[in-house]
Amino acid sequence: MTKTGRLYVVSTPIGNMGDLSARAREVLAGVAVVAAEDTRHSGRLLQSLGISRLLVSLHEHNERERVPELLDRLRRGEDVALVSDAGTPLVSDPGFHLVRGAIAAGVTVSPVPGPCAAVAALSVSGLPVDRFCFEGFLPPRRAARRARLEGLVAEMRTLVFYEAPQRLADSLADAAAKLGAGRNAAVARELTKLHESLYHGTLGELARRAAEESDMNRGEMVLIIGGAAAPAPIRSAELDRTLKSLLKFHSPSQAASLAAEITGLRRNACYSRALELAGS
């Protein structure tokens, strides 16, 4: 029985070629096939390393059709490396269907860790990174973008977005409008490259800078936004006083809904306590 090959998910530099790990170089030199988001881009990378390997395109428009071919190669014992144009594959890049297919087929999938723009930006953002939420790219159209931001108003984790340079100013303006102009944020531009720039400030301040400074709207960028402030805690005695007053005129269900609006607590918690008070 032929032993299956291994699928390597290989991280490549986001700018500075010195960030390519020795293991990534070794894996790329040893596999039979490199599945690349852009074969021309990855071809130049391999050429700079003195490596010649079969390159197969795998991007958002052909991934589903390409997966069976690559799985056949893996089943025949060939090792395959998956790379994106920059950074870690699958993080707002193609590769999900291939990885899921390989796992379902019993093929070993191994990560070759390395650069990731989102994590690199977080590390220099000056914002909390103990808990964060990666949201990929915001929608390009204003209405959809504002709707997405509105759904994140209460998110207390630090928010991480990738953004296209031509949309940065509009996205910052919409974020300031929906999340609050005073919310702390950072923009990391062209990380590890010659023109690497970091901008820190409030959303309002950054939105004004992006509208005025053309250099801020050039290159690849990551937008980091501080999470929402935690709601002020309410003591159980205060909740009880609120519910007791409401229960004089409303059912436990109605009282719980009103108490949730007044206190900012979850309705389920208010309802459970309202039932206890009503029963006593």
C-alpha positions as CSV (number, residue, x, y, z in Angstrom):
1,M,0.0,0.0,0.0
2,T,1.4,3.4,-1.0
3,K,2.0,5.7,1.9
4,T,0.2,9.0,1.5
5,G,2.2,12.2,1.1
6,R,2.0,15.1,3.5
7,L,0.4,18.5,3.0
8,Y,2.6,21.3,4.4
9,V,1.0,24.7,5.1
10,V,4.0,27.0,4.7
11,S,4.2,30.6,5.9
12,T,6.2,32.9,3.6
13,P,7.5,36.5,4.2
14,I,5.1,39.4,4.2
15,G,7.9,41.6,2.9
16,N,11.3,41.1,4.3
17,M,12.8,37.9,2.7
18,G,15.0,37.4,5.8
19,D,11.9,36.3,7.6
20,L,11.6,33.0,5.7
21,S,12.5,30.2,8.1
22,A,15.1,27.6,7.5
23,R,12.5,24.9,7.8
24,A,10.2,26.6,5.2
25,R,13.1,26.7,2.8
26,E,13.8,23.0,3.5
27,V,10.2,22.0,3.0
28,L,9.8,23.9,-0.2
29,A,12.9,22.3,-1.6
30,G,11.7,18.8,-0.6
31,V,8.1,18.6,-1.8
32,A,7.0,17.4,-5.2
33,V,4.4,20.2,-5.8
34,V,3.9,23.7,-4.6
35,A,0.2,24.9,-4.6
36,A,0.4,28.7,-4.9
37,E,-2.1,31.5,-4.8
38,D,-0.1,33.2,-7.6
39,T,2.3,30.9,-9.5
40,R,4.2,33.9,-10.9
41,H,4.7,35.5,-7.4
42,S,5.7,32.2,-5.8
43,G,7.8,31.3,-8.8
44,R,10.0,34.3,-8.1
45,L,10.2,33.3,-4.5
46,L,11.4,29.8,-5.4
47,Q,13.8,31.2,-8.0
48,S,15.4,33.5,-5.4
49,L,16.0,30.4,-3.2
50,G,17.5,28.4,-6.0
51,I,14.6,26.0,-5.9
52,S,12.8,24.5,-9.0
53,R,9.5,22.7,-8.3
54,L,6.2,22.1,-10.0
55,L,3.9,25.0,-9.3
56,V,0.1,24.6,-9.4
57,S,-2.2,27.5,-9.0
58,L,-4.7,27.4,-6.2
59,H,-6.7,30.6,-5.7
60,E,-10.2,31.7,-4.7
61,H,-11.6,31.1,-8.2
62,N,-10.3,27.6,-8.8
63,E,-9.7,26.0,-5.4
64,R,-12.7,23.7,-5.3
65,E,-11.8,22.4,-8.8
66,R,-8.1,22.0,-8.0
67,V,-8.5,20.0,-4.7
68,P,-9.2,16.6,-6.3
69,E,-6.0,16.8,-8.4
70,L,-3.9,17.7,-5.4
71,L,-5.5,15.0,-3.2
72,D,-4.7,12.4,-5.9
73,R,-1.1,13.5,-5.7
74,L,-1.1,13.2,-1.9
75,R,-2.7,9.8,-2.1
76,R,0.1,8.7,-4.5
77,G,2.7,9.6,-1.9
78,E,3.7,13.0,-3.1
79,D,4.3,15.8,-0.6
80,V,2.6,19.1,-1.4
81,A,3.4,22.6,0.0
82,L,0.6,25.2,0.2
83,V,1.7,28.8,0.1
84,S,-0.1,32.1,-0.3
85,D,1.3,35.3,-1.8
86,A,2.5,36.4,1.6
87,G,2.2,35.3,5.2
88,T,0.3,32.3,6.5
89,P,-2.1,30.5,4.1
90,L,-5.8,30.4,4.9
91,V,-5.7,33.7,6.9
92,S,-7.9,35.7,4.5
93,D,-6.3,33.6,1.8
94,P,-7.1,30.4,-0.1
95,G,-6.5,26.9,1.2
96,F,-9.4,26.0,3.5
97,H,-11.0,23.5,1.1
98,L,-7.7,21.8,0.4
99,V,-6.8,21.4,4.1
100,R,-10.3,20.2,4.9
101,G,-10.2,17.7,2.0
102,A,-6.8,16.4,3.1
103,I,-8.0,15.9,6.6
104,A,-11.1,14.0,5.4
105,A,-8.9,11.9,3.2
106,G,-6.6,10.9,6.1
107,V,-3.7,12.9,4.8
108,T,-1.3,14.4,7.4
109,V,-1.4,18.2,7.4
110,S,1.6,19.9,8.9
111,P,2.1,23.7,9.6
112,V,5.3,25.4,8.9
113,P,4.9,28.5,11.0
114,G,6.1,31.9,10.2
115,P,5.0,35.4,9.3
116,C,1.4,36.5,9.6
117,A,0.5,40.2,9.1
118,A,-2.3,40.2,11.6
119,V,-0.2,38.8,14.5
120,A,2.8,41.1,13.5
121,A,0.5,44.1,13.6
122,L,-1.0,43.1,16.9
123,S,2.4,42.9,18.5
124,V,3.2,46.5,17.7
125,S,-0.3,48.0,18.1
126,G,0.0,49.0,21.7
127,L,-3.5,47.5,22.2
128,P,-4.5,44.5,24.3
129,V,-3.6,41.2,22.6
130,D,-4.5,38.7,25.3
131,R,-7.9,38.4,23.5
132,F,-8.5,39.4,19.9
133,C,-11.0,38.9,17.1
134,F,-9.8,38.6,13.5
135,E,-12.4,39.9,11.1
136,G,-10.6,39.7,7.7
137,F,-11.5,42.4,5.2
138,L,-14.4,44.7,5.8
139,P,-17.0,44.8,3.0
140,P,-16.1,47.2,0.2
141,R,-19.6,48.8,0.0
142,R,-20.3,51.5,2.6
143,A,-23.7,50.2,3.7
144,A,-22.5,46.6,4.2
145,R,-19.3,47.9,5.9
146,R,-21.3,50.0,8.4
147,A,-23.6,47.1,9.1
148,R,-20.6,44.8,9.9
149,L,-19.1,47.4,12.2
150,E,-22.4,48.0,13.9
151,G,-22.5,44.3,14.7
152,L,-19.1,44.6,16.4
153,V,-20.0,47.6,18.7
154,A,-20.2,45.5,21.8
155,E,-17.2,43.2,21.0
156,M,-14.8,43.6,23.9
157,R,-11.9,41.8,22.2
158,T,-9.4,43.8,20.2
159,L,-10.5,43.8,16.5
160,V,-8.2,43.0,13.7
161,F,-8.9,43.8,10.0
162,Y,-7.0,43.7,6.7
163,E,-7.8,46.6,4.5
164,A,-7.1,47.7,1.0
165,P,-5.3,51.1,0.7
166,Q,-8.0,52.7,-1.5
167,R,-10.6,52.0,1.3
168,L,-8.6,52.8,4.4
169,A,-9.9,56.4,4.8
170,D,-13.5,55.4,4.3
171,S,-13.2,52.4,6.6
172,L,-11.6,54.5,9.4
173,A,-14.4,57.2,9.0
174,D,-17.1,54.5,9.2
175,A,-15.4,52.8,12.2
176,A,-15.2,56.2,14.0
177,A,-18.9,56.8,13.3
178,K,-20.1,53.3,14.4
179,L,-17.6,52.3,17.1
180,G,-16.9,55.8,18.5
181,A,-14.4,58.4,17.4
182,G,-12.6,58.1,20.8
183,R,-11.9,54.3,20.4
184,N,-8.1,53.6,20.4
185,A,-6.7,52.1,17.2
186,A,-3.6,51.6,15.1
187,V,-2.8,51.2,11.4
188,A,0.2,49.0,10.5
189,R,1.3,49.7,6.9
190,E,3.9,47.8,4.8
191,L,5.1,45.7,7.7
192,T,8.7,44.5,7.4
193,K,9.1,46.5,4.1
194,L,11.2,49.5,3.3
195,H,8.3,52.0,4.0
196,E,7.0,50.3,7.1
197,S,4.8,52.8,9.0
198,L,2.8,52.6,12.2
199,Y,0.0,55.0,13.1
200,H,-1.5,55.2,16.6
201,G,-4.3,57.3,17.9
202,T,-8.1,57.3,18.2
203,L,-10.3,56.3,15.4
204,G,-11.3,60.0,14.9
205,E,-7.6,61.0,14.7
206,L,-6.6,58.3,12.4
207,A,-9.6,58.9,10.1
208,R,-8.5,62.6,9.8
209,R,-4.9,61.6,9.0
210,A,-6.0,59.1,6.4
211,A,-8.1,61.8,4.7
212,E,-5.2,64.2,4.7
213,E,-2.1,62.2,4.2
214,S,-1.7,60.4,0.9
215,D,1.2,58.2,2.1
216,M,-1.0,56.6,4.7
217,N,-3.2,55.2,1.9
218,R,-0.5,53.2,0.1
219,G,0.6,49.6,0.4
220,E,-0.7,46.7,2.4
221,M,-2.1,47.4,5.8
222,V,-3.7,46.0,9.0
223,L,-6.2,48.0,11.0
224,I,-6.3,47.3,14.8
225,I,-9.2,48.6,16.9
226,G,-9.5,48.4,20.6
227,G,-12.4,46.5,22.0
228,A,-15.5,47.9,23.6
229,A,-15.3,48.8,27.3
230,A,-16.8,46.2,29.6
231,P,-20.2,47.3,30.9
232,A,-20.1,48.6,34.5
233,P,-20.9,45.8,36.9
234,I,-24.2,46.1,38.7
235,R,-24.4,44.6,42.2
236,S,-26.9,41.9,42.9
237,A,-28.6,44.1,45.5
238,E,-29.2,46.8,42.8
239,L,-30.7,44.2,40.4
240,D,-33.0,42.9,43.1
241,R,-34.2,46.5,43.9
242,T,-34.9,47.1,40.2
243,L,-36.7,43.8,39.7
244,K,-38.8,44.1,42.9
245,S,-40.1,47.5,41.7
246,L,-40.9,46.2,38.2
247,L,-42.5,43.0,39.5
248,K,-45.2,45.1,41.2
249,F,-46.6,46.0,37.8
250,H,-45.2,43.4,35.4
251,S,-44.9,39.7,34.9
252,P,-41.5,38.1,35.6
253,S,-40.8,37.9,31.8
254,Q,-41.7,41.6,31.2
255,A,-39.8,42.7,34.4
256,A,-36.7,40.8,33.2
257,S,-36.8,42.4,29.8
258,L,-37.1,45.9,31.3
259,A,-34.4,45.1,33.9
260,A,-32.0,44.0,31.2
261,E,-32.5,47.3,29.3
262,I,-32.0,49.3,32.5
263,T,-28.9,47.4,33.9
264,G,-27.3,46.1,30.7
265,L,-27.3,42.6,32.1
266,R,-28.3,39.6,30.0
267,R,-32.0,39.0,30.0
268,N,-31.6,35.3,30.9
269,A,-29.9,36.3,34.1
270,C,-32.5,38.9,34.9
271,Y,-35.3,36.4,34.2
272,S,-33.9,33.7,36.5
273,R,-33.6,36.2,39.3
274,A,-37.1,37.6,38.6
275,L,-38.6,34.1,38.9
276,E,-36.8,33.6,42.2
277,L,-38.1,36.9,43.6
278,A,-41.6,36.3,42.3
279,G,-41.7,32.8,43.9
280,S,-40.6,34.1,47.2
